[in-house]
C-alpha cells in the first residue's frame, strides 16, 4: 500500500515512516510542508495520505488545505489527518464531500501502533476513522439542539458515535455488548430518522455523520 506522509517534525516523521514500513506500507513521499505535500499527492496518487494539519510556512492549516485541494484534483483520494487538538472546523471540512476515505485522529493515537495502522488501512479502503475524542466533542456541541438528530434514542446516538469513528457493525456490537442484528436495526432507524434512503451512489454511514456535523 503506497503512502504519502506529511509531518514537519523530523523525529515524528521519521518515526511514522519506520512504523508504517514495519507494517508493509510503502512510503512514496515524506514531506514537511504544504506545497510539497500537494505536489506529492497529485503526482503520486497514493493509496492513502497521512497528513499533519499544521505545516510550514504559517503552521495554521496548510496540511489540511493541501489535502482538500488534492482531493479536488484526485477525486476520492483517501486522507487521514493528524492533529494535536480537536478542531471541529477541520473535521467538518474533511467530511464535506461525503465521499468516504477520510479520517481525523489526534496525534496521541499514533502511540498505539495497532490502532493507528488499523485507521490508516480503514481510510485507504474508503472508510472513515474519526478519533473518539473528536466524536465526543462534536456530540457534546449538539446537546439540546433541535432537528433530526434530536429524535435519536440514547442507544442510537451511541451507535452513531461509533459509526463516526469508522467502526463496523460487528465492532459496534462488540463495544456495546449487543448482537450485530441489534446494531443493524439501530443503524436502519438512524438512517430513517435522518432521512437517508437506500442509494447505490451514496455512503449512508458517512452521510449520517455529515448530518450531525451540519
Short mmCIF file of the C-alpha atoms (twelve columns), coordinates in Angstrom:
data_MODEL
# 
_entry.id   MODEL 
# 
loop_
_atom_site.group_PDB 
_atom_site.id 
_atom_site.type_symbol 
_atom_site.label_atom_id 
_atom_site.label_alt_id 
_atom_site.label_comp_id 
_atom_site.label_asym_id 
_atom_site.label_seq_id 
_atom_site.Cartn_x 
_atom_site.Cartn_y 
_atom_site.Cartn_z 
_atom_site.pdbx_PDB_model_num 
ATOM 1   C CA . UNK A 1   0.000   0.000  0.000  1 
ATOM 2   C CA . UNK A 2   1.504   3.326  -1.126 1 
ATOM 3   C CA . UNK A 3   1.538   6.220  1.364  1 
ATOM 4   C CA . UNK A 4   2.347   9.928  1.175  1 
ATOM 5   C CA . UNK A 5   3.238   11.309 4.608  1 
ATOM 6   C CA . UNK A 6   3.351   14.954 5.686  1 
ATOM 7   C CA . UNK A 7   4.760   15.955 9.093  1 
ATOM 8   C CA . UNK A 8   7.052   18.898 9.825  1 
ATOM 9   C CA . UNK A 9   8.727   17.454 12.944 1 
ATOM 10  C CA . UNK A 10  11.619  15.299 11.757 1 
ATOM 11  C CA . UNK A 11  11.582  12.831 14.655 1 
ATOM 12  C CA . UNK A 12  7.845   12.207 14.386 1 
ATOM 13  C CA . UNK A 13  8.005   11.992 10.586 1 
ATOM 14  C CA . UNK A 14  10.882  9.503  10.764 1 
ATOM 15  C CA . UNK A 15  9.048   7.518  13.432 1 
ATOM 16  C CA . UNK A 16  5.884   7.328  11.312 1 
ATOM 17  C CA . UNK A 17  7.894   6.215  8.285  1 
ATOM 18  C CA . UNK A 18  9.537   3.430  10.296 1 
ATOM 19  C CA . UNK A 19  6.229   2.375  11.852 1 
ATOM 20  C CA . UNK A 20  4.357   2.184  8.556  1 
ATOM 21  C CA . UNK A 21  7.214   0.401  6.806  1 
ATOM 22  C CA . UNK A 22  7.221   -2.179 9.616  1 
ATOM 23  C CA . UNK A 23  3.613   -2.953 8.657  1 
ATOM 24  C CA . UNK A 24  4.491   -3.329 4.964  1 
ATOM 25  C CA . UNK A 25  3.395   0.110  3.768  1 
ATOM 26  C CA . UNK A 26  5.464   1.744  1.026  1 
ATOM 27  C CA . UNK A 27  6.291   5.402  1.760  1 
ATOM 28  C CA . UNK A 28  6.443   7.034  -1.671 1 
ATOM 29  C CA . UNK A 29  6.974   10.542 -0.251 1 
ATOM 30  C CA . UNK A 30  7.605   12.019 3.200  1 
ATOM 31  C CA . UNK A 31  7.393   15.821 3.171  1 
ATOM 32  C CA . UNK A 32  7.395   18.670 5.684  1 
ATOM 33  C CA . UNK A 33  5.395   21.494 4.051  1 
ATOM 34  C CA . UNK A 34  2.114   22.205 2.279  1 
ATOM 35  C CA . UNK A 35  3.332   22.854 -1.305 1 
ATOM 36  C CA . UNK A 36  5.448   19.692 -1.328 1 
ATOM 37  C CA . UNK A 37  2.507   17.733 0.021  1 
ATOM 38  C CA . UNK A 38  0.138   18.910 -2.703 1 
ATOM 39  C CA . UNK A 39  2.687   18.132 -5.398 1 
ATOM 40  C CA . UNK A 40  3.353   14.642 -3.997 1 
ATOM 41  C CA . UNK A 41  -0.349  13.809 -3.692 1 
ATOM 42  C CA . UNK A 42  -1.181  14.865 -7.246 1 
ATOM 43  C CA . UNK A 43  1.876   13.250 -8.815 1 
ATOM 44  C CA . UNK A 44  1.997   10.026 -6.798 1 
ATOM 45  C CA . UNK A 45  -1.766  9.439  -6.327 1 
ATOM 46  C CA . UNK A 46  -1.076  7.267  -3.268 1 
ATOM 47  C CA . UNK A 47  -3.411  4.692  -1.770 1 
ATOM 48  C CA . UNK A 48  -3.646  6.924  1.305  1 
ATOM 49  C CA . UNK A 49  -2.210  10.197 2.616  1 
ATOM 50  C CA . UNK A 50  -1.300  10.696 6.283  1 
ATOM 51  C CA . UNK A 51  -1.251  14.438 6.866  1 
ATOM 52  C CA . UNK A 52  -0.467  16.782 9.754  1 
ATOM 53  C CA . UNK A 53  -2.968  19.668 9.774  1 
ATOM 54  C CA . UNK A 54  -0.402  22.364 10.559 1 
ATOM 55  C CA . UNK A 55  2.597   22.620 8.257  1 
ATOM 56  C CA . UNK A 56  5.041   25.367 7.197  1 
ATOM 57  C CA . UNK A 57  5.144   28.128 6.257  1 
ATOM 58  C CA . UNK A 58  2.399   29.517 8.576  1 
ATOM 59  C CA . UNK A 59  1.631   26.457 10.713 1 
ATOM 60  C CA . UNK A 60  -2.128  27.037 10.508 1 
ATOM 61  C CA . UNK A 61  -3.930  24.596 8.205  1 
ATOM 62  C CA . UNK A 62  -1.592  24.113 5.226  1 
ATOM 63  C CA . UNK A 63  -1.677  20.330 5.512  1 
ATOM 64  C CA . UNK A 64  -5.455  20.174 5.533  1 
ATOM 65  C CA . UNK A 65  -5.829  22.656 2.683  1 
ATOM 66  C CA . UNK A 66  -3.272  20.807 0.550  1 
ATOM 67  C CA . UNK A 67  -5.136  17.547 1.168  1 
ATOM 68  C CA . UNK A 68  -8.509  19.112 0.297  1 
ATOM 69  C CA . UNK A 69  -7.081  20.639 -2.879 1 
ATOM 70  C CA . UNK A 70  -5.540  17.300 -3.844 1 
ATOM 71  C CA . UNK A 71  -8.912  15.579 -3.346 1 
ATOM 72  C CA . UNK A 72  -10.442 18.019 -5.789 1 
ATOM 73  C CA . UNK A 73  -7.791  17.098 -8.368 1 
ATOM 74  C CA . UNK A 74  -7.773  13.388 -7.496 1 
ATOM 75  C CA . UNK A 75  -11.389 12.592 -6.512 1 
ATOM 76  C CA . UNK A 76  -11.712 10.035 -3.748 1 
ATOM 77  C CA . UNK A 77  -8.081  10.345 -2.619 1 
ATOM 78  C CA . UNK A 78  -8.050  8.783  0.888  1 
ATOM 79  C CA . UNK A 79  -6.758  11.199 3.537  1 
ATOM 80  C CA . UNK A 80  -6.058  10.600 7.226  1 
ATOM 81  C CA . UNK A 81  -5.462  13.874 9.064  1 
ATOM 82  C CA . UNK A 82  -3.433  14.080 12.267 1 
ATOM 83  C CA . UNK A 83  -3.934  16.955 14.701 1 
ATOM 84  C CA . UNK A 84  -2.696  17.918 18.127 1 
ATOM 85  C CA . UNK A 85  -6.137  19.192 19.153 1 
ATOM 86  C CA . UNK A 86  -9.823  18.625 18.402 1 
ATOM 87  C CA . UNK A 87  -10.785 21.261 15.834 1 
ATOM 88  C CA . UNK A 88  -14.415 20.974 14.728 1 
ATOM 89  C CA . UNK A 89  -13.976 23.130 11.632 1 
ATOM 90  C CA . UNK A 90  -11.275 20.819 10.290 1 
ATOM 91  C CA . UNK A 91  -13.475 17.764 10.861 1 
ATOM 92  C CA . UNK A 92  -16.365 19.393 9.003  1 
ATOM 93  C CA . UNK A 93  -14.156 20.424 6.074  1 
ATOM 94  C CA . UNK A 94  -12.693 16.956 5.803  1 
ATOM 95  C CA . UNK A 95  -16.118 15.284 5.687  1 
ATOM 96  C CA . UNK A 96  -17.777 17.900 3.496  1 
ATOM 97  C CA . UNK A 97  -17.927 15.966 0.206  1 
ATOM 98  C CA . UNK A 98  -19.338 12.815 1.818  1 
ATOM 99  C CA . UNK A 99  -17.228 10.503 -0.341 1 
ATOM 100 C CA . UNK A 100 -15.542 8.492  2.406  1 
ATOM 101 C CA . UNK A 101 -11.878 7.589  2.573  1 
ATOM 102 C CA . UNK A 102 -11.259 10.132 5.326  1 
ATOM 103 C CA . UNK A 103 -10.022 10.148 8.902  1 
ATOM 104 C CA . UNK A 104 -9.240  12.555 11.725 1 
ATOM 105 C CA . UNK A 105 -7.025  11.319 14.552 1 
ATOM 106 C CA . UNK A 106 -5.369  13.076 17.444 1 
ATOM 107 C CA . UNK A 107 -1.616  12.572 17.439 1 
ATOM 108 C CA . UNK A 108 -1.808  10.709 20.745 1 
ATOM 109 C CA . UNK A 109 -3.322  7.782  18.828 1 
ATOM 110 C CA . UNK A 110 -0.051  7.353  16.933 1 
ATOM 111 C CA . UNK A 111 1.441   5.881  20.108 1 
ATOM 112 C CA . UNK A 112 -0.915  2.901  19.772 1 
ATOM 113 C CA . UNK A 113 0.575   1.266  16.645 1 
ATOM 114 C CA . UNK A 114 -2.192  -1.271 16.065 1 
ATOM 115 C CA . UNK A 115 -4.947  1.328  16.374 1 
ATOM 116 C CA . UNK A 116 -3.118  3.789  14.151 1 
ATOM 117 C CA . UNK A 117 -2.314  1.245  11.435 1 
ATOM 118 C CA . UNK A 118 -5.902  -0.043 11.524 1 
ATOM 119 C CA . UNK A 119 -7.111  3.530  10.939 1 
ATOM 120 C CA . UNK A 120 -4.736  4.006  8.001  1 
ATOM 121 C CA . UNK A 121 -5.936  0.784  6.393  1 
ATOM 122 C CA . UNK A 122 -9.588  1.640  7.020  1 
ATOM 123 C CA . UNK A 123 -9.251  5.038  5.362  1 
ATOM 124 C CA . UNK A 124 -7.296  3.551  2.434  1 
ATOM 125 C CA . UNK A 125 -10.181 1.120  1.909  1 
ATOM 126 C CA . UNK A 126 -12.621 4.022  1.570  1 
ATOM 127 C CA . UNK A 127 -13.948 4.042  5.125  1 
ATOM 128 C CA . UNK A 128 -13.826 6.605  7.909  1 
ATOM 129 C CA . UNK A 129 -11.681 6.770  11.044 1 
ATOM 130 C CA . UNK A 130 -12.730 9.507  13.447 1 
ATOM 131 C CA . UNK A 131 -10.966 9.905  16.779 1 
ATOM 132 C CA . UNK A 132 -13.292 9.113  19.705 1 
ATOM 133 C CA . UNK A 133 -12.389 12.434 21.344 1 
ATOM 134 C CA . UNK A 134 -13.379 14.294 18.155 1 
ATOM 135 C CA . UNK A 135 -16.704 12.482 18.006 1 
ATOM 136 C CA . UNK A 136 -17.361 13.099 21.718 1 
ATOM 137 C CA . UNK A 137 -16.720 16.822 21.369 1 
ATOM 138 C CA . UNK A 138 -18.923 17.097 18.297 1 
ATOM 139 C CA . UNK A 139 -21.759 15.305 20.042 1 
ATOM 140 C CA . UNK A 140 -21.375 17.443 23.163 1 
ATOM 141 C CA . UNK A 141 -21.825 20.516 20.961 1 
ATOM 142 C CA . UNK A 142 -25.192 19.185 19.881 1 
ATOM 143 C CA . UNK A 143 -26.719 18.911 23.376 1 
ATOM 144 C CA . UNK A 144 -30.200 20.382 23.359 1 
ATOM 145 C CA . UNK A 145 -30.180 21.128 19.640 1 
ATOM 146 C CA . UNK A 146 -33.443 20.638 17.716 1 
ATOM 147 C CA . UNK A 147 -33.665 18.731 14.434 1 
ATOM 148 C CA . UNK A 148 -33.435 15.203 13.126 1 
ATOM 149 C CA . UNK A 149 -30.576 14.208 15.410 1 
ATOM 150 C CA . UNK A 150 -32.629 15.046 18.497 1 
ATOM 151 C CA . UNK A 151 -35.075 12.287 17.522 1 
ATOM 152 C CA . UNK A 152 -32.437 9.606  18.013 1 
ATOM 153 C CA . UNK A 153 -32.624 7.488  21.144 1 
ATOM 154 C CA . UNK A 154 -29.622 7.429  23.503 1 
ATOM 155 C CA . UNK A 155 -28.655 3.993  22.151 1 
ATOM 156 C CA . UNK A 156 -28.937 5.207  18.554 1 
ATOM 157 C CA . UNK A 157 -26.669 8.146  19.421 1 
ATOM 158 C CA . UNK A 158 -24.123 5.694  20.851 1 
ATOM 159 C CA . UNK A 159 -24.265 3.673  17.641 1 
ATOM 160 C CA . UNK A 160 -23.889 6.820  15.513 1 
ATOM 161 C CA . UNK A 161 -20.888 7.924  17.589 1 
ATOM 162 C CA . UNK A 162 -19.188 4.579  16.953 1 
ATOM 163 C CA . UNK A 163 -20.128 4.760  13.261 1 
ATOM 164 C CA . UNK A 164 -18.419 8.161  13.149 1 
ATOM 165 C CA . UNK A 165 -15.253 6.539  14.484 1 
ATOM 166 C CA . UNK A 166 -15.390 4.203  11.479 1 
ATOM 167 C CA . UNK A 167 -16.424 1.063  13.360 1 
ATOM 168 C CA . UNK A 168 -18.069 -1.818 11.522 1 
ATOM 169 C CA . UNK A 169 -21.388 -3.268 12.690 1 
ATOM 170 C CA . UNK A 170 -19.531 -6.202 14.233 1 
ATOM 171 C CA . UNK A 171 -17.173 -3.883 16.126 1 
ATOM 172 C CA . UNK A 172 -20.086 -1.744 17.340 1 
ATOM 173 C CA . UNK A 173 -21.892 -4.849 18.566 1 
ATOM 174 C CA . UNK A 174 -18.810 -5.940 20.477 1 
ATOM 175 C CA . UNK A 175 -18.304 -2.493 22.015 1 
ATOM 176 C CA . UNK A 176 -21.933 -2.163 23.154 1 
ATOM 177 C CA . UNK A 177 -22.276 -5.850 24.107 1 
ATOM 178 C CA . UNK A 178 -25.284 -6.395 21.839 1 
ATOM 179 C CA . UNK A 179 -25.935 -8.583 18.820 1 
ATOM 180 C CA . UNK A 180 -24.944 -7.486 15.332 1 
ATOM 181 C CA . UNK A 181 -28.597 -7.849 14.364 1 
ATOM 182 C CA . UNK A 182 -29.483 -5.241 17.008 1 
ATOM 183 C CA . UNK A 183 -26.856 -2.889 15.583 1 
ATOM 184 C CA . UNK A 184 -28.289 -3.303 12.080 1 
ATOM 185 C CA . UNK A 185 -31.728 -2.402 13.460 1 
ATOM 186 C CA . UNK A 186 -30.317 0.701  15.181 1 
ATOM 187 C CA . UNK A 187 -28.481 1.844  12.056 1 
ATOM 188 C CA . UNK A 188 -31.632 1.375  9.973  1 
ATOM 189 C CA . UNK A 189 -33.524 3.548  12.465 1 
ATOM 190 C CA . UNK A 190 -30.773 6.176  12.323 1 
ATOM 191 C CA . UNK A 191 -30.872 6.310  8.530  1 
ATOM 192 C CA . UNK A 192 -34.669 6.588  8.560  1 
ATOM 193 C CA . UNK A 193 -34.757 9.354  11.186 1 
ATOM 194 C CA . UNK A 194 -32.042 11.304 9.346  1 
ATOM 195 C CA . UNK A 195 -33.857 10.939 6.017  1 
ATOM 196 C CA . UNK A 196 -31.194 8.835  4.292  1 
ATOM 197 C CA . UNK A 197 -32.806 6.439  1.785  1 
ATOM 198 C CA . UNK A 198 -31.047 3.434  0.265  1 
ATOM 199 C CA . UNK A 199 -28.829 4.537  -2.631 1 
ATOM 200 C CA . UNK A 200 -26.186 2.921  -4.828 1 
ATOM 201 C CA . UNK A 201 -24.399 6.254  -5.165 1 
ATOM 202 C CA . UNK A 202 -24.102 7.391  -1.530 1 
ATOM 203 C CA . UNK A 203 -22.437 6.016  1.591  1 
ATOM 204 C CA . UNK A 204 -25.168 6.363  4.208  1 
ATOM 205 C CA . UNK A 205 -22.784 5.852  7.118  1 
ATOM 206 C CA . UNK A 206 -20.728 8.865  6.017  1 
ATOM 207 C CA . UNK A 207 -23.872 10.903 5.294  1 
ATOM 208 C CA . UNK A 208 -25.201 10.116 8.776  1 
ATOM 209 C CA . UNK A 209 -22.065 11.630 10.305 1 
ATOM 210 C CA . UNK A 210 -22.358 14.601 7.943  1 
ATOM 211 C CA . UNK A 211 -25.969 15.126 9.004  1 
ATOM 212 C CA . UNK A 212 -24.712 15.649 12.541 1 
ATOM 213 C CA . UNK A 213 -21.821 17.915 11.553 1 
ATOM 214 C CA . UNK A 214 -24.159 20.153 9.579  1 
# 
